[in-house]
Amino acid sequence: MLGSLSPLIEPGFLSNAPVQTALIVGGIVAVVSGIVGVFTVMRGQSFAGHSLADIGTAGGSASFLLGTSPLFGFVAMNLMAAGVMEWIGIRRPRGRDLATGIVLGAALGLAALFLYLDTASSTTGATINVLFGSIFTLQSSLVPVIVVFSVVAAGIVLAMYRPLLLSSVSSDLATAQGVRVRFVGIGYLVALAVAVSLSAVTIGAILSTALLIGPAATALRITNRTGRAAAIAAAIGVAATWLGVLLAYDSFYWFPSHNGWPVSFFVVTLIFLTYLLSQVRFMRRSTVRRTAVAAQAG
């Protein structure tokens, strides 16, 4: 099989240690992002997901100053941000956006300071790694840590699946059914904070929302069943990430610089194209349905 794909795969792809780590981490993170992302889209909290990605830059840049992995900074900062957002008033949509905006503004100020200090202290590649990710530079020793965080995020969603689904559809109905909506919301925010942090170390803080929202939005275009949508979103994310890693590896020999193109560019582009294809399919299906209804009415 690999022999038939040799024109597309440069020699040494699967035997390269950084590539192996990138494929493992990218696949795990894509699955978690797909699961959490479906509920993010359903709950209308894409802005919160994007804001947490930006907020995490403060933690990621602080980690470089402390000499630790950006992953721990992303997770710590996003968990604190999620707690503050809940404390300020995450329960109502207007209060939710207000809380998110307040925390986002404060965190971006810290991020600007830490990135400036990173640059002043000659921390090589800190800004690029935090903002755009560097999946090929991840240490294999981080894989168990990423697995633990992934299990935590996915486990929270799966453990609260039914109440989370009900509160995502209608918080009033969930309250009437005896669901502890605020407790469920806190649990979801924790899962979201961890998922965003994981995607930030793969494709960067700025672009991590694409891995969280893009596959989920595409999956919900394909099916309205939540479980199936989560599986489809995870599959799309894994495919885009693995193909992005392959293209980035091959791009070392491409024009113009022969230094390789960033993985994040390929992953985001592939996700965007997949969403466009699903949109075209959705529009065609809607047109056929309207045509059929009009024919029956006539």
Secondary structure, DSSP 8 states (H G I E B T S, - for coil): -TTTTTTTS-TTTTT-HHHHHHHHHHHHHHHHHHHHHHHHHHTT-HHHHHHHHHHHHHHHHHHHHHTS-HHHHHHHHHHHHHHHHHHHH-SSHHHHHHHHHHHHHHHHHHHHHHHHHHHHTT-TTHHHHHHH--GGG--GGGHHHHHHHHHHHHHHHHHTHHHHHHHHH-HHHHHHTT--HHHHHHHHHHHHHHHHHHHHHHH-TTTHHHHHHHHHHHHHHH-S-HHHHHHHHHHHHHHHHHHHHHHHHHGGGSTTTSS---HHHHHHHHHHHHHHHHHHHHHHHHHHHHHHHHHHH-
